[in-house]
Amino acid sequence: MNQDLLDDPRITAIGLLVETYAGLSARFAEQYEEHGLSPVEFEVLTRLARSPSHQLRMTDLAAQTSLSTSGVTRVVDRLERNSLIRRRACPSDRRSMHAVITQAGLDRLTETLPGHLEIIERWFTGLLEPAALDNLLGALRTVRDAVHPEATAGAAGVDVPKPGPQK
């Protein structure tokens, strides 16, 4: 095999990204468990809490969490059974449902966030100088918008870019 291909910086870049994500995910999962949440439940609650009116259409929630529509339905079912979210009919489209975070969901998230932020500070943002963090955030948004443009679906005032090069 050609050693130049193995030493390609693109392989290093994606490898570092995957290793970083795996390391952070393991630390987060342990902390979420202390609060009775799975990683995907935490993500759903966070996305809803950060969305306008604390709600998203189920299809937008699926797009933002990279879950399938059936996967998001199962998570929403669990969270609804625990009174952390509720479903509400979409007023503009009777075929759609919104997932809405409840006060109990906001309370659980509020209990969980201090530890989550400590992990982020200790193992991610706190390791970077402010300028490096700004550059990293910009670079991650650029890549995210290209590979997962629907990730901002449902956010007020956000235009979802079309995939591929923009003119």
HELIX and SHEET records of a PDB file:
HELIX    1   1 GLN A    3  LEU A    6  1                                   4    
HELIX    2   2 PRO A    9  GLU A   33  1                                  25    
HELIX    3   3 PRO A   39  ALA A   49  1                                  11    
HELIX    4   4 PRO A   52  HIS A   54  5                                   3    
HELIX    5   5 MET A   58  THR A   65  1                                   8    
HELIX    6   6 THR A   69  ARG A   81  1                                  13    
HELIX    7   7 GLN A  103  TRP A  123  1                                  21    
HELIX    8   8 THR A  125  LEU A  127  5                                   3    
HELIX    9   9 PRO A  130  VAL A  147  1                                  18    
HELIX   10  10 PRO A  149  THR A  152  5                                   4    
SHEET    1   A 3 GLN A  55  ARG A  57  0                                        
SHEET    2   A 3 MET A  97  ILE A 101 -1                                        
SHEET    3   A 3 ILE A  85  ALA A  89 -1                                        
END                                                                             
